Amino acid sequence: MRIAGRTIGAGEPPYVIAELGVNHDGSLERAIELVRLAADAGADAVKFQFFRADLLMSRGSRLAAYQANAGERDPHAMLRRLELSIDALGACVREAKARGVHAIVTVFSDSLVPLADTLAWDAYKTASPDIVHKPLLAALEQTGKPMIVSTGASTIDEVSRALGWLAPARGRLALLQCVSSYPTPSELAAIGAMGALARRFDGPVGYSDHTRGVDAARVAIAHGATILEKHVTWNTQATGPDHAASLDADGLRAYVQLARVTWEQRRQGSLAPATPHDRAMLGSPEKVVLACEQDVRSVSRQSLVAARALPAGHTLGAGDLVIKRPSTGIPAYALEETLGRVTRRAVEADMPLVLEDLAVAIPASR
């Protein structure tokens, strides 16, 4: 796999992505500051998020527990506050290029992909909850750009299903093991599940790290990670949903250095023996959904939502359904087979569509 001329994979130095996420707090100036911070720390890439609250959140949405614990009160207000415009993102891309780092973006709605693709992104990434969002994965694959897919809060069968959808992207695709818990306790880091991904997928496998501190970089690289992703912030004590699971400038610099030193030690066969702490961070070699991930899995996966008020007896057409959070509706991947079905009862606008709303059950996913 190559991103902007950089080869990623076994035998290559680790590719470190600094995830800016929403730690810019909705400020372009702060986003630019974080790009510079990441570049100065030695990151290979900076990653942004492109979403619109009204496209991502339905009236059925709620906060994840970690967001509520960070002081948030309303999911829609939170996301509206944290949006960056396409023009602001364009300025961030230009700053990244000027600083010599790659620019990557996570897009959360398939309808935003054409607009996102007007900018010079080096790669696209998908958030863990969107491994079931077949239309989004397909839209990103069709851009022809490299893709990095996170797999937090998913089963190995869900990963395999997504790989089937993304078969045309083989050769420009990477998978990241991830635990969708913010921050992730070190003993639940589940780094060893990278092995399960590698057994199903012959491309680059890495680790998206939500633990505190830098230790996961060492353990993941020692066990074959080719990509690392870590949230970065201007202040780990700042108010906001992701700051507490992030590194500041000094922390990111130490993280990057540790990853590269560990890679060199692994290449030379001089790694120190694993400690009990290392083994705890590895956990099981199987890819499973952990108990600590269930909340984010429920809140942040997207499902079918009524685009408008739907009467009983209505035959569903393309304009009747959208895909939004939460996961309580019919899964996003079932959009195609849901079109043409008839509603058994009225469905309120902007609320998830559930199986009980349909006169005929949808078939199992293909």
Beta strands, then each sheet from edge to edge (+ up, - down):
strand 1: 2-3
strand 2: 6-7
strand 3: 15-21
strand 4: 45-50
strand 5: 102-107
strand 6: 123-126
strand 7: 147-150
strand 8: 173-178
strand 9: 205-209
strand 10: 227-231
strand 11: 303-306
strand 12: 321-324
sheet 1: 1+ 2-
sheet 2: 3+ 4+ 5+ 6+ 7+ 8+ 9+ 10+ 3+
sheet 3: 11+ 12-
end
